[in-house]
């Protein structure tokens, strides 16, 4: 049995309250990792071309206020 399979079996045993707490923790953990990845990408210039294109599109009237 893999670690993941073992975790799945343990998760099935959780109460609804415990499952809700686990879900919240997983969502928060995932959001924090996304934020770290975005910060790394911004710091290394990976987003520069996207930013430049969005500014150019805006100046060319291809955007609208939301």
Beta strands, then each sheet from edge to edge (+ up, - down):
end
